[in-house]
Amino acid sequence: MVKYVDTLVTFAEFPNEISLCINISGCPNHCPGCHSSYLAQDIGEVLNKESLFRLIEENKGISCVGLMGGDQAPNTINWLAKCIKEQYPELKVGWYSGKDKLPPEINLDYFDFYKLGPYNEERGPLTNPNTNQHFYSKGKHLHKISAYKDSFYDVTNWFWKNDTNTETAGISTES
Ligand code: SF4
């Protein structure tokens, strides 16, 4: 079970998407310098299929749902992503994790984006070109003869305003 504290519709956390970001509490990571330390507490409302679908219905016009946190229960994160894809196949799904590696419970078939890495005060958030964090986006590439296959690409530079390859930029969270 995971709980959420609040939600926000943003344009920054998942570039090129209008995202309903759901801030999940119970964060086990305790990154030094965390600007959202309240998220370490076991607070908020239960995030289950019913509350998730209600939040989506209350935010018509979004193109993406961002599950922000939930490292304490990756199996639940995976299940929530599966629920979204089954009920709202038109929506993209992203996950912000504070871990360095994806846990085995995550099936990337249910995700379009994911962010890995704890917050490191000296390295900064995704918007800092020196960041230790990585943001991945699903794309398609030609695999073997003519079959297209989904793959994830490290597109962290999307967040760097001065990078020549940047398609979009701007993120405010350190999570
Ligand atoms: S920065 Fe993010 S992952 Fe790290 S403790 Fe804070 S909420 Fe958790």
Residues whose N, C-alpha, C, O or C-beta is under 5 A from the ligand:
A	BS01	SF4	C27 N29 H30 C31 C34 S36 L39 G98 Y119 E174 S175
